[in-house]
Structure formats: C-alpha cells, structure tokens
Amino acid sequence: MTPIQAPASGKAAPLGATFDGDGTNFAVFSQHATAMYVCLFSEDGKTETRRIRLMERDGDVWHGYLPGVRPGQLYGLRADGPYAPEAGHRFNVHKLLIDPYAKRLTGHPDWHDALYGFTRGHEDEDLSFDTRDSAPYMPRCVVEDPSFSWGETRPPDTAMEETMVYEAHLKGLTQNFHGASPKGGALALASDAMIDYLTDLGITAVELLPVHAFINDRFLVDKGLTNYWGYQSIGFFAPDPRYLSDGGLKELQHAVARLHAAGIEVWLDVVYNHTGEADQLGPTLCFRGLDNAAYYRLAEDKRHYINDTGTGNTINIEHPMVMRMVMDSLRYWVETFHIDGFRFDLCATLGRTAQGFDPGAAFFDAARQDPVLSRVKLVAEPWDIGPGGYQVGAFPAPFSEWNDKYRDGVRRFWRGDAGMTPELATRITGSAQQFDHSGRPATASVNLITAHDGFTLADTVSYLERHNEKNGEGNRDGHGENYSDNFGVEGPTDDPDILAARHLRQRNMLATLMLSQGTPMLLAGDEFGNSQGGNNNAYCQDNETGWLDWARCDADLHAFTRRLIAFRKAHPILRQKRFLHAHERVTDGIPDLFWWREDGTEMQDADWENADRALVCAEMRMASGTPAYAQREEALYLVFNAGGSATITLPDPPEGFHWVRHIDSAHPDAEPAPADATVTLNGPATLAFVLEEPPI
C-alpha cells in the first residue's frame, strides 16, 4: 500500500484524534520517529482502507487533518524509524499501534507472534527484526465524540472527613448482583438496585479497580486465565471494552451521573507507573513502537528496562511529553467522565528521580497546581519495589495515602500478637507519626484492613496460608505474611465455636476501622463475609473466585457494618481533620484525648510497655484547636479488647451527662442503652460509648 499525503496540515494540539464536526485532526508525539502514519480501516475493522502519512511536524508532534472522518471511524498508527534496541529504539513500521490518546478501543490483542517487533524464538531474541503485519491481531482505535448531556447532576464534592470509601472491581461487584443488568459492566453499576444498596450501606465514594483499557497477559491466556484486575494498562484515555456493553463511552458517563445523583463519588484506580508492554521481550502494541526511548525509563545499556514496578518496565514520567500524557489523561477523566478522585497505583514510582524519591518531584508539583485536579481527591499507593520504594507518610498535601501500617497493626492486635497495644493506639488516632506534618490532615491516612490485593476479611479470619493454586504459579504469588488467623481450622468449618469466633473477629476489625481517625476504606464484600477461598492474589480469577458471592451474604454482618457506618457518620469526633494529641482545649481546658486503664486510672509508661496487655481504652473529644462552633458533641469512650474477660470502669461523667453504650461487637444487635459505672467484658469486644444528656 502506497502512503498518501494527508489532505490538510491540521494542528499539533490536542493530541490524539479530535473530531470537530467536519473531520478529524490527528496528532501524535514521537521524538525519534522518521515517519508517522494513520491507518484507516473498514467498518468491520478487517481491511486497511487508507494509510496516510502525517507530513506536518511541530517539534516532536506529527499531525494532519482528514476531512470527512467522523466518530465511529476505526484507525491505528504506524511509526517508522530505527530499530536499534542497543540504542533504545524499537521502531517497526510493520506493527499497527494503538494511539496513546485513543478514546475507545474495539477490543484486546489476539496473541500472535506477529505482535512482537522481533522474531520470537530467534537466537538473537529482541535484536532480531520481524516483518509480519500485526494488524490482523490488534484492536482498532475508534474516533469518538465524547460529549454527554449531564443535565443538572453535579459532583457530590464530599469532604474527606465525610468520606466512606468502597473499593470494588466493576465486574466482580455487579456480575452476580440481583437487579443489575447487563451484568458485569458500567450499566450494572448504574442500576437502581446497586445504587440503592450502596446508599443504604452508607457509601459516599466507590473506588473502582482499573477501567483504563488493559491487556490480557499472554502467559495468562496460555494458561486459560485472564487479567481480571486490570493493572496492565495500554490506553490511558479509553475505558476497557469489556465494561461497555455496546462499546459506547456514554455507558460509563451515565453510570457516573447516576451515582452522582445519589450523592456517591466515583474514584478510579489508575496505573501510570508502567504499561502492559512488559520488558524487552514483550509485544509492540503502542508506546514501544511510537518512541521506546521517550516513553520508558531504560537501563544504562538502553536495551533493557528499569523495572521499579515488577512488571518489566517503568514509564518515564520525567519526560515532558510523557508527563503531559499523564496529566492530559487525568484531566480528561475529570472533564469528560466527571471522575471525583484517583488512587495512583505504585505512586512512589511517579515521584522517583535520578536522586531517589522526591515529594517535590515534577509529577506531584504538576498535580498540585493543576486547576482541574485541584477539584478532586488524589490518593497514593505509597510504595513500589524500586530503591527507597516504601514512602508511607512522605507524600505532599493534598495527597492522601493507603496506610498499610494501619492494616497490619489492626490485624496483629486482634490476632493477639504481643506488644500491639501502643501500635493500635497510634493507628486509631490517625497515624500521626506518619501524617502529622506539613499541614496534612488526619484524613490523609486512608485506613484499610483489606483491599483487592490480599485476603478478604472473611479469609483473614479463616486461613493461615494463602491458597493461590488456581493462579498457576505454584502458590508462590501473593503476600506471604498476611497476619491472619484460622482459629485452628484452615478454611471452611462447621464447628459452631470456631464460626462464632471468626464472626466476632470480623466485627471487631470492622468496628475498629469505623471508630478510627482517618478515612475508612471498605473492600467490597467484606460487609457481608465474601470469601475468595483463601486466594490472596485473585488478579487472574475472572470467575466465581473473584466475583462477589451475593448468594452467601451474611445478613447479620451486613446489618452490623451498616450500623457502624451510620454511627461514624453521626459522630464528628470520629471524623476529624485535626490530630488528637491529648492537648488541652481552649474552650474548656479539657484534653482532647485520654488513655485509660480498665480500673479507671490513666495509662502509665509501664502499662504501654507491658507486652501482654491487649486492652485499649480511649476517651476522645473534638481536637484542640477546633473552633467552638464546630464542637458538636461532648465525648466518646472507645474500648478495644483483644484479650480475655475484663471489667471496665468508665470515667465519671460531668454533671448532667451519662455514658450510653451504642456499639458492642459482642452483642451486635443490642440497642443503645445507658451504661453502668462498670462494664463487664466476657472476652474480645469493641465498644463505643457516647457522653449524652439524659432525656427529659
């Protein structure tokens, strides 16, 4: 096929394929290419009908305008240039490429050796060159008009201190949910039944695992598995086709609009640290073929990739055009889909420079000053496997962070590990050691007990060891240390005593989560006891293992979780931005935090140093420095007992007040009732008392 010149020069911005009502402008970045082509395909996607060379180049952006090209047109890119892996270049014009700015894709690559820029099996490996056309095995990009009529719906703009996060996989959440149709996609999330469920539970933000277009890794497909979680992005502007029933962007926009109308935000888990093209032996699908040396961080020999992510490659966020792509992507999702927040996978990678991790790195500065991103929540997963990769607490405001110290501390306290009382005290008061600096609020700590990566809550109390045999990796994948417990039996059991202990442990951990300072995050399904059969790395389980099992819903656990969330929402002492440091309050001279022994005296150093101590009692008030107008309640008294029986002496209430027990994990159905001066615990329990005025 002979290349032809584009009918018009077009513009260098915006990047991607942009329809203007008469035609479409194409603009593609490549610093090192010698030629760039847009390939148009027939309606069925099978035939390449035209190959247009983009003759105009402004700086490193190739562009051209095609009159008459309208939404729905299928296309792809080809880039010519040097194939010199030892110099960092892997151009191969025989490979059809995804437009990095494509707004929609028709599907996923169909694995074939032609998808690789080199000849697989050749003795020279990636130094060889493959001349087969990859187009028959590649998805097509689609020209899109992303406009949508949002009507009167507005983003909820929920304050972080009011936020209740619900982490969910879009398909796993909806595949078996009654009343959700069609199953497994954006429209199911928008169903009346799903929205009613979320609002009734008390959720204010749904955090979705990746919905950016991603690939199914070849090694998984060869084993009859698939990439379920989606952490192998290949298109940062396109929703993955598997979540759209007819392929249209409006399905996801409709879902966001429906959730917003119900007061629920939508956050996305995004992966800007690597792509799905793997290492030097990976396929040429997009970035590698457009400009490998610009898009990826390369080792000194230029042939190999820096692998701070554990996936084979690392995006070169320090390149200005790669940074631009990431920022353009984030803004696009906010402006086009009205997304309310982002959780950045392996976010330490985005802050790593040649000198190491830097909280003042260019990406953080760009995100913090951006007028669009300033309106949404930014949450970091504060680690990766690279050098200095563990950075919990080191991110700049306004970033919040997943707090794995909270997860591990809570699990270990309730498991009965020795010496965990001081650790729990630190975690329930907002992890100040990590987050109380640089003006950061207590809500910067996103508290979690479980997440998609690891055991579910039900499995945390049912398994000592991971059971990932179905993943086909010899049970070597997934976390090795889960701080879990099985109460003497690995997995399912009919023993009523073990079941009762497991149920109580789940209630204790859920209660701890909802009674802690910080921003709570609940893994979808934990509220009703969902299990993955001990699989703590279900990334490839697009089946009953990974989908929520709604048919086995523990109605009692669900009711208790709902009650906990409602209690948290009703008590601002639990939802503070200021940290509690036992400082006296100007308004009344009373400290905002007391730590009590069970006998009613204050904790001493010897008590904190007692490794056998498994009881924490905290009296909390609105924090010192809180304006008088915001001090809306008197005090809460919280008890966390991971040990045996105990008698708790409550602090003397001030005149005209009494303590009312509202939460008791050992008696989850008990109604609120005034408490006696002493309270007897028969074993592990979490209790919450409210200082109230007696009714007249």
N, C-alpha and C positions, 0 to 999 in steps of 0.2 A: 504494500500500500504506500503510495507516494504522499508524503506530508504536503499539506497546503497551508498557505498563509492565512492567519485569522482575518476575517473581514474588516475588523476595526481594531484600533490600538488598545482601547479600554483604559482602565486605571489600575494603579498599584494598590489601592485600598478600596474597600476592605478585602482582606484575604479570603480565599475560598470562591465559591460560586454564588453570585449575588444577582437575583432576578430583579429587574427594575420596571417591569410592566411591558417592555417591548422585547427584551432579550436578556442575556446573562453575561455578566462580567466574570472572568476567571482570573484569579491572581494567586500565584504560588511562590513561596520562598524557596530558594536554593542558592547557596553561596558558591558552590563549587561545580554545579552542572554546566555543561556546554550547550545543552538544548533542552527545551521543555515542551511536552505535547499534552493536549487534551484529546481524549478518545471518546467519541460519542457512540452509543450503542442503540440497537433497535429496541422496540418496546418490550420484546420478550427477553432482552438482555443477551441474546446469543450471538449477535452479529455486530462487529465493529464497523459502523457505517461511515465514519469520518475520523481522520486523525489530523488535528490542527496544531501546527507549530506556533507557540506563543513567541512572536517576534520582538515584542517590546520588553525591555528590561530597565527598571528603575532601581538602581542599587542592586540588591540581590533578590528583587521580586520580579518574576516573569508574569506578564499579563496580556490579555486580549479580550475583546468583546464580540459575542456571537449573537447577532440579531435573530429573533425568532425562536431562540432556545428558551423553553418555558418550564415551569415546575412539572416534575414528573420525568424530565429527560434523564436518562441513565448515562453515566460517564465514569471515566477513570483517568489517571495520569500516567505518563511515561517520562522518565528523565534519562538523558544521555550524559555521559561524562566518563572519567577514567575509572576503570575497575582496577584498583591498586590497593588491596587490603593492607599491605605493609605501610601505606601512606594514609590509611584511614578512609579511603574512598571505595565505595561498593556500588557504583552506578551500573545498571544493566537495563538497556532500553527494551529488552525482550520481556521485562516484567511489568505487568499492569499494577499500578499503585493506587492506594486509597488516598484521596485528598485529605490532609490532616484537618481541614476545616469543613469537611463534608457534614451536612446537617442530617443526612439519613443514609443508611446502607440497606441494600436489599437482602443481605444475609451474612453468612460466615464463609471463610475459606474452606474449600473442599480439598483436604490434604492430598497433595501430589508432589512428586519431586520437582516438578516444573516451578513450584512456588519459591524455590531457592535460587539465589544468584549464582551459586556454584553447583558443580555436579556432585550430588550426594554419592558417597561410596568411592569417589576418586581418591587416588593415593595422595594427591596434593590438597585434599579437603577444600577449605574455603579459598585457597589460592587458585583453584580451577575456575572455569567460567562456563555457565550453562546458557545455551542459546534457545531453549524451548520457550514458547509463548505461554505465560502463566494465566492469560485472560480467561481461558475456559474454567479455571478453578478459583477465580477471585469473585467476591461480591462486587456489585456495582454501587457507585455513589449515585445519589439522586439529587437533582436540583430541586430545592424546596422554597416555598413561600411560608415562612414560619409565623405569619401574623395570626392573631387569635383575638376574638372578642371576649374580653374579661368582664364586661358588664360592670356591675357595682362591687364586685368582690375585691377585697384589699388584703394584703398580707396581714396576719394577726399581730406581728411585731411584738411577740411575747417577751417580756423581760426575762433575763436568765434566771433571776431568783424565783420566777413563777413557772419555770420550765420543768416539764416531766418528759424525758426523752424515752422513746420506744424504738430500739434498734431492730430492724426487720429486713428479711430478704423478700423482695417483692413477690416472687413466685412462691417461696416457701410459706409466706403468710397467707396467701389467698388460694393456693391450689386446692385445698380441701375444706375451705371455709364455706359454711352454708350461706346461701344467699348471694355469694359473689360470682359474677358472670361477666364476660367469659373468664374461665379460671386462669390464674397464674400471671396476669398482666396488669397494666395500668388501669384498665376499666374495672377490674375486680376491686382494686383499691378504692375506686370512686363509688362503689356500690353503697346503697343505703345501709345494708346490713353491716358492712365493715366500718363505715363511719359511725354508726350507732354504737358499735362495740367499743371503738376507740374513745369516743366521748364519754360513754358510760364508765369506762375504766378510769378516766381522768387524764388521758394522754394529751399533751399540748404540742408535741413535736415527734413526727415519725422520721427516723434516720434510716434511709434505705441503703443497703449494700449497693455496690456499683451498678449504675444503669447506663453508664457510657458504653458504647459498643466495645465488645471484647471478643477475644478468640477462644476457641476450644483447643487447648494444647494438644499437639499431635500425639504425645505419649499417652495422654488420657484417652483420646479417641481410639488409639490402637488397642487399649485395654477394655473398650466398651464403656468408658466413663465419659464425663464431660466436665467442663469448667462451670461449676454451679455458682460459686460466689461471685466471680466476675473480676478478679484482681489481675487481669491481663488486658488492659485497655489497648485499643487500636484506633479509636476515634473519640476525641475529647469534646466533640460537638454533637454527636449523633446518639440518640437513645438506642440501646441494643434492640435489634429487630424482634428478639424473642418476647419482648414485653409489650409489643404493639400488635394487636390482632389483625389489623388491615394495613399496618405499616405507617400510619399517619401520625405526625407529631401531635396532632390535636388530642389524641387519646391521653397522653401524659399531661398536657396542658389542662384538659378537662378534669383529670384527677386532682391536680394541684388546686384548681379553682374550687372544686367540691370540698376538699379538705379545709381550705381557707374559709369557706363559708361556714364551716363547723367550728372555726377557731383553732384549727390544727395546722401547725407549720410543717413544711417538708424540707428535710435536710438530705444532702447526698454525701455518701462516702465516695471520695474521688481519689484517683491514683495518678498523680503527676510525677512520681518518682522514677517510673520505668514504663516500658511498653511491652506488648506481647511478642516482640520480635526476638526475644531471647539473646543468646550470645553469638559469637562469630559463626556458629554452626546453625543458626536459626534462619527462618524464612525471610524473604524480602517482600514485605507487604505494603510498606508505607514509608516511614521515616528513614529506614536504612537505604532505600533506593532513591530517595529525594535528596538527602545530604547527610550521610552517615557521620561525617566528621563534625558537623554542626549540631546535630540533634543529640548525640550521645557523648558521654564522658569516656574517653579512650585511655588505655594504659600507655605507658611510655613507648611501647613498640608499635602503637597505632593499630595493630591488627586485632588486639584483644580489648575487652571492655572492662572498665571499672565496675565492680559488682557489689555496691554497698547495699543492695536491696535483696540479694539472694535469688534473683530471678534471671540473672545473666547479663543485665545491662542497667545503666543508670542514665536518666535524662540529664542533659547538660543545661541545667537551669540558669547557669551563668552566661550563656549566650543570649544576647539581647532579643533575637528573634524567637528563640525558644521560650524565653520569659514572656515575650509578647503573646505567643500562642496560649500559654497557660492563663495569663490574665484575660485575654480575649475570651477564652473558654469559660472562665468563671463569670465574667460579666454577661456572656451570652445566656447562661443558665439562669441568672438572676433576672435579666431583662426579658427574655423570651419565654421562660417557664415559671418565673416568679418564685424561684427556689429561695428558701429562707436561711439556709446555712450549709456549711460544708465541713465534713470531717476529713482531714488530709491523711491518707494512708502513709505510713513511714515518713512522717513530716520532718524528721531530723535530716533526711536526705536533701530537702529543699533549703535547708539552712547551712549546708556544708560547703565550705570554700576550700581553697588550697591550704589555708591555715587551720582548718578544722571547723567544727560547728560554731556558728556566729549568730546570736539572736538579733544582730543588726544586719544580717545578710540581705542582699538585694530583694529577694522574694518577699521577705517579711516587711521590708520598707515599702515595697510596691503595694502589697495588700493593705497595709495600714493606712496609706494615704489615698487609696482609690475611692472616689466619691460614690461608686456603685457598691463596692464591697463593704464600705463603712456601714451599710444598712443591714447587713446580715451577720449571722453568727459564724465564727471561724474557730474550729476545734482541731487540735493537733493530736495525732498519734505520736507521742514524743520519743520515738526510738526507731532505729533500724539496725542492721548488723554491721554497719561500717565502723571505722575508727571513731571512738568517742560518741557512739551512736545512742547511748541512753541519756536522755536530756529531760527527764520529768521535772517540771518546775522552771525550766530555763527559757521558755518562750515568752516573747514580749506581749503585753496587752495590745489589742483586745483578745488575743488568742486564749481559748480555754484548752484544757488538755485531758485526755484519758489518763486516769490515775490508777496504774496497776499496783501501786503501793497500797492503795485503799483495798483493792480486790484481794490481794494476798494477806493483808493484815486482818481483814474481817474473816476470811476463810480460816486462817490459822487460829484466831481467837476462838471461834465456835467449834473448831476441831479439838480444842483443848490443849494446844501446844503451850509449853511452859513459857512464862515471861511475856505474855502478849497483852497484859492489861495496859501498860503505857502506850503500846502501839495502837490499840483500839481507841484510847482516849485521844490520841493525835488525829486519827482518821475521822472520828465523828465530829471533830471541831474544825474540819476543813483543811487538814494537812498544811498548817501554817508554815512549817519548816520549808516546804517546797514552794508555796504560793504567796505567802505574805511578804511581798517585796514589790518595788516599782509601782506601787499603787494598784496592784492586782486585787480583785475581789475574791471572796471565798468561793464564789460560783465558778472561778477558774478551774477548780477541781471537778472534773466530771467523774462522779463516783459510780463504779460498776462492780458488781460481784461476778457477773458473767458477761460474755459477748459472743458474737458469732464464732470467734476463734477460741476454742476451748470447750470444756464441758458445759452443758446446760445446768441450771440449778438442780434439777432432779437428778442428773447424773453426778453432780458434785457430792451428793449425799448417798450415792448408790454404787460408786465404783472407786477403787483404789488405783487402778491402772487404766490406761487408755485401751480402747478396743477398736483399732482402725484397720483391721484386716481387710475390709471391703475396699479400702483405698488402693490395694495392690502394691504397697510399698513395704511389705514385711512388718507392718506395725511399728515402723521406725519413725514415721512422720508425726507431727503434732507435739504438744507440750509433754515433757517427761515428768515435770513436777507440777501437780495440779492442786496441792494442798486440799485434797478431797478425803472422803471417808466413806466406808461402805457398811459400817455398823456390824461387821462380822460376816457378811454375805456379799459376794461380788455379784452385782446385778439384781435382777428381779427376785422377789421372795414373797411367800405368803405368810411369813411369820408376823403376827399382829404387833408384837412388841417392837420389832425392827421397823416395820412400816410406820408405827406411831412416832418412833424416834426420828425417822427420816422426815416425816411431815413437820415435826416440831422444829427440826434444824432449818428446814426451808423457811418456815415462818419467822424464825429468829433472824436469819440473814436478810430476808426481805424487810423486816421491821427495822433492822439496823440501817439499811440503805435509806429508808424513808425518814428516819429520825436523825440523819447526819447533815451537818452543814456542807454545802456544795451543791452541785447539780446532779440529781439522780438519773441514771440511765438503766432501763429495764430491758433485758433481752426478750424479744417476742416469744411467748410461750411459757416463760418462767412463771408467769402469774397463774398458770393452771397445771404446772407439773409436766411440761413437754419433755420427752426424752429422745436422745439420739442413739440409744442402745450402747452408751459408753464411747461412741466415736467423738473424739475431741478435735477433729480436723476434717469436718464434712464438706470440704471445699469442692469435692468432685462427686458429691452424692445428690444428684438431681432426681430424687426418688423419695420414698417414704422415710428414709433416714433423715434427709434434710428438710422435708416439709413438716410443718406443724401438724400434730395429730390431734385435731379438734375433737375427734370422737371419744378420746380418752381424757377429756377435760376434767380436772379435779375441781368441782364446783365450790367446795369449801375453801380451797386455797385461793381460788379466783375471788371469792367474796372477801376474804381477809386482805388480799392485795388491794382490792378496790377500796376497802375501808382505810387502809394505811395511806393510800394516796390522798383520799379525801381529808384525812386527819392532817397530813402535811400541808395541804392547801389551806386549811382552816387556821393554821398557827404560824404566823410570821416569824416567830422565834426560830423556827426550823429553816427559814428561807432568807437568811441574812447575807448581805454583801460584805459587811464588816466582820472581821475575825473576833472570836471570843478569847480574851487573854486574862480573864479574872481582874480586869481593871475596874476601878470604881466609876460609877456613872455620875455625871454632874447633876443629873436631875434628882437623885435620891441618895447618893453616896454608897449604894449597894453594888458590890462587884457583879459583873455580868456572867460570871461562871464560878461555881463551887464544885469541888470534887469531894464526895462524902464516902466514909466507911459505912458499912451496914449498921453499925451501932449508933449512927447519927453524929459522929465526930468527923472533923475534916481529915482527909488523907494526909499522911506524913511521908517523908522520903522513904522510910523503911517499908511502908506499905507498897509504894511503887516498885521498890526493889525486890519484893517478895515474888519469886518466880512461880510459886504455887497459887498465887492469887488469880482468880478467874471471875472477879466481880467488879464492875464499874458502875458507879452512881454519879450522875451529873445533874446539877441544877443550873439551868440556863435561863438567861434573860435577854432582852434586846441589848445589843452590844454597846459598850461605852462609846460615846460619840454619836450615837443615833439621836437625831433631833427629837425633841419632846413630842412633836406632832405624829411621829412615826412609831412611838412606843404604844402599841395597840393591845398588849396583853402583859400580864404580870410575870409569870414564870412557868417553866416546865421542869419536871423531875423525871429523869430517864434512868432506867435500870437495865443493865446488860449482864446477865448471869449465865456463864458457860459451865459453872460448877454444880455442886450438889445443893441440898436444901440450905436455906438461909432465912434469917428474919431481918427485915429491913426496917429501920426506924426513920420515918420521914422527918424532914426539918419542920420545926414549929412554924405553922403558917402565921402571917401577920393577922392582927385583929380584923375581923370581918371577912376572912377568907378561909377556905378549906381546900384540901387536895382531893381531886376527883380522878379516879382511875379510868382512862379511856381505852388504853391498849394493853392487852395481856396475851402474849403469844401462846401461853399455856392454856388459856381459855379464850380462844379466838371469837367465840360468839357472845361473850359476856358484854352486857350493856354498860355504858358509863355509870359509875356509882361512887359516892363519897368513900374515901379511904379511911381506915382506922389509923391511929398513930404508928402502928407497926403492921407490917405486911409479911406474911409467911410465903416463902417460895419452896416448892417441893422438888425443885430441880431446875434445869436450864429454862430460862424465860427472858423475854424482853417486855418491859412495862413502860408506859408513859402516863404520867400524872399531870394534870393541869391545875394551877392555882386559880380558883374561881371564887366568886362571891356566892354564898348560898342563895337559893331562890327565896323571894319574899313570901 
